[in-house]
Amino acid sequence: MKVVRDYDPIVFASEFRSPDAMLKQFLRRSAATTKEAGRRAHFLAKPTHAARKRRGNLLERRRAAEGELDPFRARG
């Protein structure tokens, strides 16, 4: 028999006592799968323009603090 993780939506009838138990577990797993997919999508999302801009500002501030006032000058 296949061991099924909590969020795995694949269900085998042989795992359950009754059709009701199977349905209940399937619904629970489906909800967990949806939640997990949402979480993954959140972290895989492309960075927004605002985030890039914020990062640029941070780098610029750090360089200024290091004494390099012109952030666009080539380092060397």
PDB file with SEQRES, HELIX, SHEET and CRYST1 records, atoms N, CA, C and O in Angstrom:
SEQRES   1 A   76  MET LYS VAL VAL ARG ASP TYR ASP PRO ILE VAL PHE ALA          
SEQRES   2 A   76  SER GLU PHE ARG SER PRO ASP ALA MET LEU LYS GLN PHE          
SEQRES   3 A   76  LEU ARG ARG SER ALA ALA THR THR LYS GLU ALA GLY ARG          
SEQRES   4 A   76  ARG ALA HIS PHE LEU ALA LYS PRO THR HIS ALA ALA ARG          
SEQRES   5 A   76  LYS ARG ARG GLY ASN LEU LEU GLU ARG ARG ARG ALA ALA          
SEQRES   6 A   76  GLU GLY GLU LEU ASP PRO PHE ARG ALA ARG GLY                  
HELIX    1 AA1 ALA A   13  GLU A   15  5                                   3    
HELIX    2 AA2 PRO A   19  LEU A   44  1                                  26    
HELIX    3 AA3 HIS A   49  ALA A   65  1                                  17    
CRYST1    1.000    1.000    1.000  90.00  90.00  90.00 P 1           1          
ATOM      1  N   MET A   1       0.837  -1.198   0.000  1.00  0.00           N  
ATOM      2  CA  MET A   1       0.000   0.000   0.000  1.00  0.00           C  
ATOM      3  C   MET A   1       0.878   1.257   0.000  1.00  0.00           C  
ATOM      4  O   MET A   1       1.900   1.301   0.685  1.00  0.00           O  
ATOM      5  N   LYS A   2       0.484   2.261  -0.757  1.00  0.00           N  
ATOM      6  CA  LYS A   2       1.252   3.501  -0.872  1.00  0.00           C  
ATOM      7  C   LYS A   2       1.074   4.360   0.383  1.00  0.00           C  
ATOM      8  O   LYS A   2      -0.047   4.560   0.851  1.00  0.00           O  
ATOM      9  N   VAL A   3       2.172   4.860   0.914  1.00  0.00           N  
ATOM     10  CA  VAL A   3       2.085   5.768   2.063  1.00  0.00           C  
ATOM     11  C   VAL A   3       1.835   7.160   1.503  1.00  0.00           C  
ATOM     12  O   VAL A   3       2.578   7.633   0.643  1.00  0.00           O  
ATOM     13  N   VAL A   4       0.793   7.810   1.989  1.00  0.00           N  
ATOM     14  CA  VAL A   4       0.400   9.102   1.438  1.00  0.00           C  
ATOM     15  C   VAL A   4       0.694  10.215   2.436  1.00  0.00           C  
ATOM     16  O   VAL A   4       0.297  10.143   3.599  1.00  0.00           O  
ATOM     17  N   ARG A   5       1.399  11.253   1.962  1.00  0.00           N  
ATOM     18  CA  ARG A   5       1.674  12.400   2.829  1.00  0.00           C  
ATOM     19  C   ARG A   5       0.396  13.200   3.019  1.00  0.00           C  
ATOM     20  O   ARG A   5      -0.549  13.063   2.242  1.00  0.00           O  
ATOM     21  N   ASP A   6       0.366  14.026   4.042  1.00  0.00           N  
ATOM     22  CA  ASP A   6      -0.824  14.818   4.381  1.00  0.00           C  
ATOM     23  C   ASP A   6      -1.407  15.606   3.219  1.00  0.00           C  
ATOM     24  O   ASP A   6      -2.623  15.638   3.033  1.00  0.00           O  
ATOM     25  N   TYR A   7      -0.526  16.254   2.424  1.00  0.00           N  
ATOM     26  CA  TYR A   7      -1.043  17.131   1.384  1.00  0.00           C  
ATOM     27  C   TYR A   7      -1.142  16.461   0.020  1.00  0.00           C  
ATOM     28  O   TYR A   7      -1.422  17.126  -0.977  1.00  0.00           O  
ATOM     29  N   ASP A   8      -0.916  15.156  -0.032  1.00  0.00           N  
ATOM     30  CA  ASP A   8      -0.999  14.431  -1.296  1.00  0.00           C  
ATOM     31  C   ASP A   8      -2.464  14.125  -1.616  1.00  0.00           C  
ATOM     32  O   ASP A   8      -3.103  13.386  -0.867  1.00  0.00           O  
ATOM     33  N   PRO A   9      -3.015  14.673  -2.708  1.00  0.00           N  
ATOM     34  CA  PRO A   9      -4.439  14.476  -3.000  1.00  0.00           C  
ATOM     35  C   PRO A   9      -4.786  13.095  -3.570  1.00  0.00           C  
ATOM     36  O   PRO A   9      -5.961  12.794  -3.778  1.00  0.00           O  
ATOM     37  N   ILE A  10      -3.773  12.253  -3.826  1.00  0.00           N  
ATOM     38  CA  ILE A  10      -4.067  10.927  -4.381  1.00  0.00           C  
ATOM     39  C   ILE A  10      -4.583  10.017  -3.269  1.00  0.00           C  
ATOM     40  O   ILE A  10      -3.919   9.821  -2.251  1.00  0.00           O  
ATOM     41  N   VAL A  11      -5.770   9.468  -3.479  1.00  0.00           N  
ATOM     42  CA  VAL A  11      -6.419   8.657  -2.444  1.00  0.00           C  
ATOM     43  C   VAL A  11      -6.757   7.284  -3.009  1.00  0.00           C  
ATOM     44  O   VAL A  11      -7.275   7.173  -4.121  1.00  0.00           O  
ATOM     45  N   PHE A  12      -6.463   6.244  -2.243  1.00  0.00           N  
ATOM     46  CA  PHE A  12      -6.836   4.885  -2.641  1.00  0.00           C  
ATOM     47  C   PHE A  12      -7.925   4.371  -1.708  1.00  0.00           C  
ATOM     48  O   PHE A  12      -7.838   4.548  -0.493  1.00  0.00           O  
ATOM     49  N   ALA A  13      -8.947   3.736  -2.270  1.00  0.00           N  
ATOM     50  CA  ALA A  13     -10.078   3.249  -1.481  1.00  0.00           C  
ATOM     51  C   ALA A  13      -9.635   2.280  -0.388  1.00  0.00           C  
ATOM     52  O   ALA A  13     -10.238   2.233   0.685  1.00  0.00           O  
ATOM     53  N   SER A  14      -8.580   1.506  -0.659  1.00  0.00           N  
ATOM     54  CA  SER A  14      -8.117   0.504   0.306  1.00  0.00           C  
ATOM     55  C   SER A  14      -7.597   1.126   1.609  1.00  0.00           C  
ATOM     56  O   SER A  14      -7.443   0.426   2.610  1.00  0.00           O  
ATOM     57  N   GLU A  15      -7.327   2.441   1.600  1.00  0.00           N  
ATOM     58  CA  GLU A  15      -6.796   3.104   2.799  1.00  0.00           C  
ATOM     59  C   GLU A  15      -7.875   3.421   3.828  1.00  0.00           C  
ATOM     60  O   GLU A  15      -7.553   3.748   4.970  1.00  0.00           O  
ATOM     61  N   PHE A  16      -9.144   3.333   3.448  1.00  0.00           N  
ATOM     62  CA  PHE A  16     -10.201   3.862   4.311  1.00  0.00           C  
ATOM     63  C   PHE A  16     -11.247   2.838   4.719  1.00  0.00           C  
ATOM     64  O   PHE A  16     -11.497   1.853   4.024  1.00  0.00           O  
ATOM     65  N   ARG A  17     -11.852   3.108   5.883  1.00  0.00           N  
ATOM     66  CA  ARG A  17     -12.897   2.228   6.421  1.00  0.00           C  
ATOM     67  C   ARG A  17     -14.186   2.338   5.618  1.00  0.00           C  
ATOM     68  O   ARG A  17     -14.860   1.338   5.369  1.00  0.00           O  
ATOM     69  N   SER A  18     -14.526   3.568   5.211  1.00  0.00           N  
ATOM     70  CA  SER A  18     -15.800   3.783   4.519  1.00  0.00           C  
ATOM     71  C   SER A  18     -15.647   4.870   3.454  1.00  0.00           C  
ATOM     72  O   SER A  18     -14.686   5.639   3.479  1.00  0.00           O  
ATOM     73  N   PRO A  19     -16.595   4.930   2.522  1.00  0.00           N  
ATOM     74  CA  PRO A  19     -16.546   5.988   1.496  1.00  0.00           C  
ATOM     75  C   PRO A  19     -16.585   7.389   2.118  1.00  0.00           C  
ATOM     76  O   PRO A  19     -15.965   8.319   1.603  1.00  0.00           O  
ATOM     77  N   ASP A  20     -17.320   7.533   3.231  1.00  0.00           N  
ATOM     78  CA  ASP A  20     -17.397   8.842   3.899  1.00  0.00           C  
ATOM     79  C   ASP A  20     -16.034   9.273   4.437  1.00  0.00           C  
ATOM     80  O   ASP A  20     -15.624  10.426   4.305  1.00  0.00           O  
ATOM     81  N   ALA A  21     -15.344   8.300   5.050  1.00  0.00           N  
ATOM     82  CA  ALA A  21     -14.013   8.597   5.592  1.00  0.00           C  
ATOM     83  C   ALA A  21     -13.073   9.000   4.456  1.00  0.00           C  
ATOM     84  O   ALA A  21     -12.246   9.899   4.606  1.00  0.00           O  
ATOM     85  N   MET A  22     -13.212   8.321   3.321  1.00  0.00           N  
ATOM     86  CA  MET A  22     -12.373   8.612   2.166  1.00  0.00           C  
ATOM     87  C   MET A  22     -12.639  10.037   1.666  1.00  0.00           C  
ATOM     88  O   MET A  22     -11.703  10.793   1.402  1.00  0.00           O  
ATOM     89  N   LEU A  23     -13.903  10.392   1.541  1.00  0.00           N  
ATOM     90  CA  LEU A  23     -14.272  11.715   1.051  1.00  0.00           C  
ATOM     91  C   LEU A  23     -13.753  12.814   1.984  1.00  0.00           C  
ATOM     92  O   LEU A  23     -13.210  13.824   1.537  1.00  0.00           O  
ATOM     93  N   LYS A  24     -13.931  12.594   3.278  1.00  0.00           N  
ATOM     94  CA  LYS A  24     -13.503  13.573   4.276  1.00  0.00           C  
ATOM     95  C   LYS A  24     -11.991  13.820   4.183  1.00  0.00           C  
ATOM     96  O   LYS A  24     -11.527  14.961   4.183  1.00  0.00           O  
ATOM     97  N   GLN A  25     -11.250  12.730   4.106  1.00  0.00           N  
ATOM     98  CA  GLN A  25      -9.789  12.828   4.030  1.00  0.00           C  
ATOM     99  C   GLN A  25      -9.356  13.480   2.712  1.00  0.00           C  
ATOM    100  O   GLN A  25      -8.415  14.273   2.681  1.00  0.00           O  
ATOM    101  N   PHE A  26     -10.048  13.135   1.638  1.00  0.00           N  
ATOM    102  CA  PHE A  26      -9.714  13.704   0.337  1.00  0.00           C  
ATOM    103  C   PHE A  26      -9.900  15.224   0.347  1.00  0.00           C  
ATOM    104  O   PHE A  26      -9.063  15.967  -0.166  1.00  0.00           O  
ATOM    105  N   LEU A  27     -11.013  15.672   0.942  1.00  0.00           N  
ATOM    106  CA  LEU A  27     -11.282  17.110   1.008  1.00  0.00           C  
ATOM    107  C   LEU A  27     -10.212  17.820   1.839  1.00  0.00           C  
ATOM    108  O   LEU A  27      -9.765  18.912   1.488  1.00  0.00           O  
ATOM    109  N   ARG A  28      -9.811  17.193   2.933  1.00  0.00           N  
ATOM    110  CA  ARG A  28      -8.777  17.773   3.797  1.00  0.00           C  
ATOM    111  C   ARG A  28      -7.450  17.885   3.036  1.00  0.00           C  
ATOM    112  O   ARG A  28      -6.764  18.904   3.116  1.00  0.00           O  
ATOM    113  N   ARG A  29      -7.103  16.833   2.302  1.00  0.00           N  
ATOM    114  CA  ARG A  29      -5.846  16.844   1.541  1.00  0.00           C  
ATOM    115  C   ARG A  29      -5.891  17.868   0.423  1.00  0.00           C  
ATOM    116  O   ARG A  29      -4.894  18.534   0.144  1.00  0.00           O  
ATOM    117  N   SER A  30      -7.043  17.994  -0.217  1.00  0.00           N  
ATOM    118  CA  SER A  30      -7.174  18.960  -1.314  1.00  0.00           C  
ATOM    119  C   SER A  30      -6.960  20.375  -0.794  1.00  0.00           C  
ATOM    120  O   SER A  30      -6.282  21.186  -1.424  1.00  0.00           O  
ATOM    121  N   ALA A  31      -7.553  20.662   0.374  1.00  0.00           N  
ATOM    122  CA  ALA A  31      -7.406  21.994   0.967  1.00  0.00           C  
ATOM    123  C   ALA A  31      -5.938  22.256   1.293  1.00  0.00           C  
ATOM    124  O   ALA A  31      -5.429  23.351   1.057  1.00  0.00           O  
ATOM    125  N   ALA A  32      -5.262  21.246   1.836  1.00  0.00           N  
ATOM    126  CA  ALA A  32      -3.847  21.394   2.189  1.00  0.00           C  
ATOM    127  C   ALA A  32      -3.001  21.612   0.935  1.00  0.00           C  
ATOM    128  O   ALA A  32      -2.047  22.390   0.954  1.00  0.00           O  
ATOM    129  N   THR A  33      -3.351  20.926  -0.149  1.00  0.00           N  
ATOM    130  CA  THR A  33      -2.605  21.061  -1.404  1.00  0.00           C  
ATOM    131  C   THR A  33      -2.758  22.475  -1.947  1.00  0.00           C  
ATOM    132  O   THR A  33      -1.788  23.091  -2.389  1.00  0.00           O  
ATOM    133  N   THR A  34      -3.980  22.979  -1.909  1.00  0.00           N  
ATOM    134  CA  THR A  34      -4.253  24.327  -2.406  1.00  0.00           C  
ATOM    135  C   THR A  34      -3.460  25.350  -1.600  1.00  0.00           C  
ATOM    136  O   THR A  34      -2.869  26.274  -2.159  1.00  0.00           O  
ATOM    137  N   LYS A  35      -3.455  25.175  -0.284  1.00  0.00           N  
ATOM    138  CA  LYS A  35      -2.747  26.103   0.594  1.00  0.00           C  
ATOM    139  C   LYS A  35      -1.245  26.072   0.295  1.00  0.00           C  
ATOM    140  O   LYS A  35      -0.595  27.114   0.209  1.00  0.00           O  
ATOM    141  N   GLU A  36      -0.712  24.862   0.140  1.00  0.00           N  
ATOM    142  CA  GLU A  36       0.718  24.692  -0.141  1.00  0.00           C  
ATOM    143  C   GLU A  36       1.080  25.334  -1.483  1.00  0.00           C  
ATOM    144  O   GLU A  36       2.116  25.988  -1.602  1.00  0.00           O  
ATOM    145  N   ALA A  37       0.228  25.146  -2.486  1.00  0.00           N  
ATOM    146  CA  ALA A  37       0.481  25.722  -3.813  1.00  0.00           C  
ATOM    147  C   ALA A  37       0.495  27.245  -3.731  1.00  0.00           C  
ATOM    148  O   ALA A  37       1.319  27.902  -4.368  1.00  0.00           O  
ATOM    149  N   GLY A  38      -0.421  27.798  -2.944  1.00  0.00           N  
ATOM    150  CA  GLY A  38      -0.479  29.251  -2.765  1.00  0.00           C  
ATOM    151  C   GLY A  38       0.786  29.783  -2.123  1.00  0.00           C  
ATOM    152  O   GLY A  38       1.309  30.830  -2.505  1.00  0.00           O  
ATOM    153  N   ARG A  39       1.264  29.037  -1.138  1.00  0.00           N  
ATOM    154  CA  ARG A  39       2.490  29.428  -0.437  1.00  0.00           C  
ATOM    155  C   ARG A  39       3.677  29.413  -1.396  1.00  0.00           C  
ATOM    156  O   ARG A  39       4.508  30.321  -1.387  1.00  0.00           O  
ATOM    157  N   ARG A  40       3.744  28.361  -2.230  1.00  0.00           N  
ATOM    158  CA  ARG A  40       4.850  28.268  -3.200  1.00  0.00           C  
ATOM    159  C   ARG A  40       4.783  29.418  -4.193  1.00  0.00           C  
ATOM    160  O   ARG A  40       5.801  30.031  -4.514  1.00  0.00           O  
ATOM    161  N   ALA A  41       3.582  29.707  -4.679  1.00  0.00           N  
ATOM    162  CA  ALA A  41       3.411  30.779  -5.662  1.00  0.00           C  
ATOM    163  C   ALA A  41       3.883  32.103  -5.071  1.00  0.00           C  
ATOM    164  O   ALA A  41       4.480  32.931  -5.760  1.00  0.00           O  
ATOM    165  N   HIS A  42       3.604  32.289  -3.775  1.00  0.00           N  
ATOM    166  CA  HIS A  42       3.996  33.529  -3.104  1.00  0.00           C  
ATOM    167  C   HIS A  42       5.512  33.712  -3.155  1.00  0.00           C  
ATOM    168  O   HIS A  42       6.002  34.808  -3.427  1.00  0.00           O  
ATOM    169  N   PHE A  43       6.257  32.625  -2.891  1.00  0.00           N  
ATOM    170  CA  PHE A  43       7.710  32.739  -2.861  1.00  0.00           C  
ATOM    171  C   PHE A  43       8.338  32.724  -4.248  1.00  0.00           C  
ATOM    172  O   PHE A  43       9.450  33.218  -4.428  1.00  0.00           O  
ATOM    173  N   LEU A  44       7.640  32.164  -5.223  1.00  0.00           N  
ATOM    174  CA  LEU A  44       8.182  32.107  -6.578  1.00  0.00           C  
ATOM    175  C   LEU A  44       7.829  33.343  -7.398  1.00  0.00           C  
ATOM    176  O   LEU A  44       8.293  33.498  -8.528  1.00  0.00           O  
ATOM    177  N   ALA A  45       7.006  34.222  -6.825  1.00  0.00           N  
ATOM    178  CA  ALA A  45       6.558  35.406  -7.558  1.00  0.00           C  
ATOM    179  C   ALA A  45       7.756  36.244  -8.002  1.00  0.00           C  
ATOM    180  O   ALA A  45       8.746  36.365  -7.280  1.00  0.00           O  
ATOM    181  N   LYS A  46       7.652  36.811  -9.183  1.00  0.00           N  
ATOM    182  CA  LYS A  46       8.722  37.655  -9.697  1.00  0.00           C  
ATOM    183  C   LYS A  46       8.797  38.926  -8.840  1.00  0.00           C  
ATOM    184  O   LYS A  46       7.768  39.447  -8.408  1.00  0.00           O  
ATOM    185  N   PRO A  47      10.016  39.423  -8.596  1.00  0.00           N  
ATOM    186  CA  PRO A  47      10.114  40.644  -7.801  1.00  0.00           C  
ATOM    187  C   PRO A  47       9.469  41.809  -8.554  1.00  0.00           C  
ATOM    188  O   PRO A  47       9.602  41.919  -9.772  1.00  0.00           O  
ATOM    189  N   THR A  48       8.788  42.653  -7.835  1.00  0.00           N  
ATOM    190  CA  THR A  48       8.100  43.784  -8.469  1.00  0.00           C  
ATOM    191  C   THR A  48       9.097  44.907  -8.734  1.00  0.00           C  
ATOM    192  O   THR A  48      10.218  44.908  -8.225  1.00  0.00           O  
ATOM    193  N   HIS A  49       8.659  45.842  -9.532  1.00  0.00           N  
ATOM    194  CA  HIS A  49       9.520  46.993  -9.823  1.00  0.00           C  
ATOM    195  C   HIS A  49       9.855  47.732  -8.526  1.00  0.00           C  
ATOM    196  O   HIS A  49      10.988  48.169  -8.326  1.00  0.00           O  
ATOM    197  N   ALA A  50       8.857  47.866  -7.649  1.00  0.00           N  
ATOM    198  CA  ALA A  50       9.060  48.577  -6.383  1.00  0.00           C  
ATOM    199  C   ALA A  50      10.159  47.906  -5.557  1.00  0.00           C  
ATOM    200  O   ALA A  50      10.972  48.578  -4.921  1.00  0.00           O  
ATOM    201  N   ALA A  51      10.170  46.572  -5.577  1.00  0.00           N  
ATOM    202  CA  ALA A  51      11.182  45.841  -4.809  1.00  0.00           C  
ATOM    203  C   ALA A  51      12.576  46.084  -5.392  1.00  0.00           C  
ATOM    204  O   ALA A  51      13.545  46.244  -4.650  1.00  0.00           O  
ATOM    205  N   ARG A  52      12.670  46.110  -6.719  1.00  0.00           N  
ATOM    206  CA  ARG A  52      13.965  46.377  -7.365  1.00  0.00           C  
ATOM    207  C   ARG A  52      14.454  47.785  -7.023  1.00  0.00           C  
ATOM    208  O   ARG A  52      15.632  48.008  -6.744  1.00  0.00           O  
ATOM    209  N   LYS A  53      13.510  48.722  -7.056  1.00  0.00           N  
ATOM    210  CA  LYS A  53      13.836  50.114  -6.769  1.00  0.00           C  
ATOM    211  C   LYS A  53      14.331  50.249  -5.324  1.00  0.00           C  
ATOM    212  O   LYS A  53      15.311  50.942  -5.051  1.00  0.00           O  
ATOM    213  N   ARG A  54      13.631  49.574  -4.410  1.00  0.00           N  
ATOM    214  CA  ARG A  54      13.998  49.604  -2.993  1.00  0.00           C  
ATOM    215  C   ARG A  54      15.411  49.036  -2.804  1.00  0.00           C  
ATOM    216  O   ARG A  54      16.216  49.573  -2.044  1.00  0.00           O  
ATOM    217  N   ARG A  55      15.688  47.944  -3.510  1.00  0.00           N  
ATOM    218  CA  ARG A  55      17.012  47.319  -3.410  1.00  0.00           C  
ATOM    219  C   ARG A  55      18.089  48.258  -3.955  1.00  0.00           C  
ATOM    220  O   ARG A  55      19.172  48.378  -3.381  1.00  0.00           O  
ATOM    221  N   GLY A  56      17.778  48.917  -5.061  1.00  0.00           N  
ATOM    222  CA  GLY A  56      18.714  49.882  -5.638  1.00  0.00           C  
ATOM    223  C   GLY A  56      19.026  50.995  -4.655  1.00  0.00           C  
ATOM    224  O   GLY A  56      20.180  51.400  -4.512  1.00  0.00           O  
ATOM    225  N   ASN A  57      18.002  51.490  -3.980  1.00  0.00           N  
ATOM    226  CA  ASN A  57      18.187  52.555  -2.997  1.00  0.00           C  
ATOM    227  C   ASN A  57      19.057  52.092  -1.837  1.00  0.00           C  
ATOM    228  O   ASN A  57      19.900  52.843  -1.346  1.00  0.00           O  
ATOM    229  N   LEU A  58      18.851  50.854  -1.403  1.00  0.00           N  
ATOM    230  CA  LEU A  58      19.651  50.304  -0.301  1.00  0.00           C  
ATOM    231  C   LEU A  58      21.120  50.209  -0.701  1.00  0.00           C  
ATOM    232  O   LEU A  58      22.009  50.575   0.067  1.00  0.00           O  
ATOM    233  N   LEU A  59      21.364  49.711  -1.921  1.00  0.00           N  
ATOM    234  CA  LEU A  59      22.746  49.580  -2.404  1.00  0.00           C  
ATOM    235  C   LEU A  59      23.413  50.951  -2.506  1.00  0.00           C  
ATOM    236  O   LEU A  59      24.578  51.124  -2.146  1.00  0.00           O  
ATOM    237  N   GLU A  60      22.648  51.914  -3.003  1.00  0.00           N  
ATOM    238  CA  GLU A  60      23.171  53.269  -3.166  1.00  0.00           C  
ATOM    239  C   GLU A  60      23.552  53.853  -1.809  1.00  0.00           C  
ATOM    240  O   GLU A  60      24.612  54.463  -1.663  1.00  0.00           O  
ATOM    241  N   ARG A  61      22.688  53.666  -0.825  1.00  0.00           N  
ATOM    242  CA  ARG A  61      22.948  54.173   0.524  1.00  0.00           C  
ATOM    243  C   ARG A  61      24.181  53.508   1.136  1.00  0.00           C  
ATOM    244  O   ARG A  61      25.000  54.163   1.780  1.00  0.00           O  
ATOM    245  N   ARG A  62      24.299  52.198   0.923  1.00  0.00           N  
ATOM    246  CA  ARG A  62      25.441  51.453   1.469  1.00  0.00           C  
ATOM    247  C   ARG A  62      26.750  51.944   0.845  1.00  0.00           C  
ATOM    248  O   ARG A  62      27.750  52.128   1.540  1.00  0.00           O  
ATOM    249  N   ARG A  63      26.730  52.154  -0.472  1.00  0.00           N  
ATOM    250  CA  ARG A  63      27.944  52.641  -1.150  1.00  0.00           C  
ATOM    251  C   ARG A  63      28.320  54.038  -0.668  1.00  0.00           C  
ATOM    252  O   ARG A  63      29.497  54.348  -0.483  1.00  0.00           O  
ATOM    253  N   ALA A  64      27.307  54.874  -0.468  1.00  0.00           N  
ATOM    254  CA  ALA A  64      27.560  56.232   0.021  1.00  0.00           C  
ATOM    255  C   ALA A  64      28.188  56.164   1.416  1.00  0.00           C  
ATOM    256  O   ALA A  64      29.093  56.936   1.733  1.00  0.00           O  
ATOM    257  N   ALA A  65      27.707  55.248   2.234  1.00  0.00           N  
ATOM    258  CA  ALA A  65      28.236  55.082   3.592  1.00  0.00           C  
ATOM    259  C   ALA A  65      29.684  54.584   3.563  1.00  0.00           C  
ATOM    260  O   ALA A  65      30.473  54.898   4.454  1.00  0.00           O  
ATOM    261  N   GLU A  66      30.023  53.806   2.530  1.00  0.00           N  
ATOM    262  CA  GLU A  66      31.397  53.289   2.400  1.00  0.00           C  
ATOM    263  C   GLU A  66      32.348  54.359   1.866  1.00  0.00           C  
ATOM    264  O   GLU A  66      33.560  54.153   1.816  1.00  0.00           O  
ATOM    265  N   GLY A  67      31.795  55.491   1.472  1.00  0.00           N  
ATOM    266  CA  GLY A  67      32.646  56.577   0.994  1.00  0.00           C  
ATOM    267  C   GLY A  67      32.629  56.751  -0.513  1.00  0.00           C  
ATOM    268  O   GLY A  67      33.236  57.684  -1.039  1.00  0.00           O  
ATOM    269  N   GLU A  68      31.946  55.871  -1.205  1.00  0.00           N  
ATOM    270  CA  GLU A  68      31.855  56.009  -2.660  1.00  0.00           C  
ATOM    271  C   GLU A  68      30.564  56.763  -2.968  1.00  0.00           C  
ATOM    272  O   GLU A  68      29.487  56.172  -3.039  1.00  0.00           O  
ATOM    273  N   LEU A  69      30.691  58.070  -3.148  1.00  0.00           N  
ATOM    274  CA  LEU A  69      29.502  58.905  -3.273  1.00  0.00           C  
ATOM    275  C   LEU A  69      28.788  58.753  -4.608  1.00  0.00           C  
ATOM    276  O   LEU A  69      27.565  58.879  -4.672  1.00  0.00           O  
ATOM    277  N   ASP A  70      29.537  58.484  -5.677  1.00  0.00           N  
ATOM    278  CA  ASP A  70      28.896  58.312  -6.977  1.00  0.00           C  
ATOM    279  C   ASP A  70      28.625  56.823  -7.211  1.00  0.00           C  
ATOM    280  O   ASP A  70      29.539  56.076  -7.560  1.00  0.00           O  
ATOM    281  N   PRO A  71      27.368  56.385  -7.019  1.00  0.00           N  
ATOM    282  CA  PRO A  71      27.062  54.952  -7.128  1.00  0.00           C  
ATOM    283  C   PRO A  71      27.201  54.402  -8.541  1.00  0.00           C  
ATOM    284  O   PRO A  71      27.249  53.187  -8.733  1.00  0.00           O  
ATOM    285  N   PHE A  72      27.267  55.315  -9.561  1.00  0.00           N  
ATOM    286  CA  PHE A  72      27.323  54.842 -10.940  1.00  0.00           C  
ATOM    287  C   PHE A  72      28.754  54.732 -11.461  1.00  0.00           C  
ATOM    288  O   PHE A  72      28.984  54.207 -12.551  1.00  0.00           O  
ATOM    289  N   ARG A  73      29.722  55.233 -10.673  1.00  0.00           N  
ATOM    290  CA  ARG A  73      31.121  55.142 -11.090  1.00  0.00           C  
ATOM    291  C   ARG A  73      31.601  53.695 -10.978  1.00  0.00           C  
ATOM    292  O   ARG A  73      31.266  52.994 -10.024  1.00  0.00           O  
ATOM    293  N   ALA A  74      32.376  53.263 -11.945  1.00  0.00           N  
ATOM    294  CA  ALA A  74      32.864  51.875 -11.920  1.00  0.00           C  
ATOM    295  C   ALA A  74      33.762  51.675 -10.703  1.00  0.00           C  
ATOM    296  O   ALA A  74      34.600  52.515 -10.377  1.00  0.00           O  
ATOM    297  N   ARG A  75      33.563  50.544 -10.049  1.00  0.00           N  
ATOM    298  CA  ARG A  75      34.409  50.244  -8.882  1.00  0.00           C  
ATOM    299  C   ARG A  75      35.732  49.673  -9.374  1.00  0.00           C  
ATOM    300  O   ARG A  75      35.782  49.017 -10.414  1.00  0.00           O  
ATOM    301  N   GLY A  76      36.796  49.920  -8.629  1.00  0.00           N  
ATOM    302  CA  GLY A  76      38.029  49.326  -9.065  1.00  0.00           C  
ATOM    303  C   GLY A  76      39.137  49.753  -8.187  1.00  0.00           C  
ATOM    304  O   GLY A  76      40.281  49.350  -8.396  1.00  0.00           O  
TER     305      GLY A  76                                                      
END                                                                             
